[in-house]
Every structure is written in C-alpha cells, then in structure tokens.
Amino acid sequence: MDSEPVDQVSLLWDAYKQSHDPELRDQLIVHYSPLVKYVASRVASGLPGNVDSRDLGSYGIFGLIDAIEKYEPTRANKFETYAIARIRGAIIDELRAIDWVPRSVRAKARMVEKAIAKLEAKLMRSPTDEEIASELNLSAKDLGNILTETRRLGVAALDEIMSGADRSEAPTLGDTIADKGTGPVMTFENEETKQLLALAMNRLADREKMVLALYYYEGFTLAEIGQVLGVTESRVCQIHTKAVMQLRLRLRDLDQA
C-alpha cells in the first residue's frame, strides 16, 4: 500500500468523488485491500480453526466498499481509520447474522461474567481463576474449558462500539489501545474512552494486562504471547477472554457512574 505516492492516491480520490466511476473505485479497492487482510487476520485469530479467514476477507471487502462510497476526503480523519471500523463491522455483522455461536456458549459466558462481577464487588480486586471456579462450583479445568469456548464471542469483545453512534464515527475499545504509530491502524482520538479504559485496565491482574497490551498494542499473535509468558496458546486464549469480560463489566459500570 505504500508503493503508490500519496499525491497519486489523493488524485485518485478526487477523480472518483467527482465522477463515481466504477473503475476508479476498483482501483481504490485494490489499493486499500491490505486493510481487509489485516482486519480479517486479527478477527480470525480469536476464532476456532474451522472459521476460514478467506470468508472473513470476503465479508470485509463489503465493508471496504462501503467505506470508499461514504468517505469524504475533506474530513480530518484518515481513510484508514474510517475504513478499519467499517471493515471490522462488516465482518462482525456477518458472523452474527449466521448465528455461529451456540446459545449454550452465550449462556456460559453470562454465567462467568456474573460470577466475576459478584467477586469483584466482594473482593474489591480482580478475582483469580480459582476464585471464579469456586464461585461457580466448577473445577479449574472446567472453567478453562468454558473460557476457551467463550472466546468465540471475543470477536466483538474489544470491538464493540462504545455508543449507539455510526460505526464510522464511534471508537471501539480495541481502537483505544491500537497501534499509536503511523501505520494503517490509527488510534481514535477519544480521550474519554481512553480514560475509562485506563481505569478499567489498571484493576486487572498483571498477566491479563500484559496479554491485552501485547495483543492489541504490540500486534502479537496468541501463539507469540504464549511464548513470551511460557504458557500454551490455549491458556492465552483463556486469559484474554477473562480479561475482556472484566473490562466490559468495568467499562459498563464506569460509563453508568
């Protein structure tokens, strides 16, 4: 995507917005297609192996086309920032539409979230896995299995829109801790959301904070995080799922405070 000079891309945008020529739109789609691959790979890393990342890419293309159609180059925000939210939204919407998560898994996720909320209120800190398992009258292994199953809900966990606003305008939780560099993934400038997230993250256990930081900020895969922590990829998935559950609960409480 960096091979084409920025001024040529700007000229392409100007020409397309004036003419709405399908051929010019196709050139923009080809130019920005790496964004789709990036977002699809990030979403796929939190899904079961039987989910084909190529399918996610095809869903994401519709989001990219929608972004190209609706983006106004005169806006202050960069197209990459705008498009990533649209691409991710299109993928998540399609996954939800095909009802790919069983009701039983959703029920288990709610059960664990309720236990976490109860223990946090009681202990005034992040509960351990052992404490959560005890609260639910489960073994540590059974809780781990539930967290592994529940990771299928994690596709939208840190990508939920914080408000009811349009996808192109509202920040997601994941965006607030995304790469702060100059690459295609840009941090949304939403200080209130960042402050809420920082407050919520500060109460997480160190290992949970590290997993979120490495995954969302540094761009590590779950397998790579496992190598850093000296645990299996499956265990990283469990830690990630638990951390996301806690963040969602705390952000919900802080937002309502």
C-alpha positions, 0 to 999 in steps of 0.5 A, a space after each residue: 500500500 505504500 508503493 503508490 505516492 500519496 499525491 497519486 492516491 489523493 488524485 485518485 480520490 478526487 477523480 472518483 468523488 467527482 465522477 463515481 466511476 466504477 473503475 476508479 473505485 476498483 482501483 481504490 479497492 485494490 489499493 486499500 485491500 491490505 486493510 481487509 487482510 489485516 482486519 480479517 487476520 486479527 478477527 480470525 485469530 480469536 476464532 476456532 480453526 474451522 472459521 476460514 479467514 478467506 470468508 472473513 476477507 470476503 465479508 470485509 471487502 463489503 465493508 471496504 466498499 462501503 467505506 470508499 462510497 461514504 468517505 469524504 476526503 475533506 474530513 480530518 480523519 484518515 481513510 484508514 481509520 474510517 475504513 478499519 471500523 467499517 471493515 471490522 463491522 462488516 465482518 462482525 455483522 456477518 458472523 452474527 447474522 449466521 448465528 455461529 455461536 451456540 446459545 449454550 456458549 452465550 449462556 456460559 459466558 453470562 454465567 462467568 461474567 456474573 460470577 466475576 462481577 459478584 467477586 469483584 464487588 466482594 473482593 474489591 480486586 480482580 478475582 483469580 481463576 480459582 476464585 471464579 471456579 469456586 464461585 461457580 462450583 466448577 473445577 479449574 479445568 472446567 472453567 478453562 474449558 468454558 473460557 476457551 469456548 467463550 472466546 468465540 464471542 471475543 470477536 466483538 469483545 474489544 470491538 464493540 462500539 462504545 455508543 449507539 453512534 455510526 460505526 464510522 464515527 464511534 471508537 471501539 475499545 480495541 481502537 483505544 489501545 491500537 497501534 499509536 504509530 503511523 501505520 494503517 491502524 490509527 488510534 481514535 482520538 477519544 480521550 474519554 474512552 481512553 480514560 475509562 479504559 485506563 481505569 478499567 485496565 489498571 484493576 486487572 491482574 498483571 498477566 491479563 494486562 500484559 496479554 491485552 497490551 501485547 495483543 492489541 498494542 504490540 500486534 502479537 499473535 496468541 501463539 507469540 504471547 504464549 511464548 513470551 509468558 511460557 504458557 500454551 496458546 490455549 491458556 492465552 486464549 483463556 486469559 484474554 477472554 477473562 480479561 475482556 469480560 472484566 473490562 466490559 463489566 468495568 467499562 459498563 459500570 464506569 460509563 453508568 457512574 
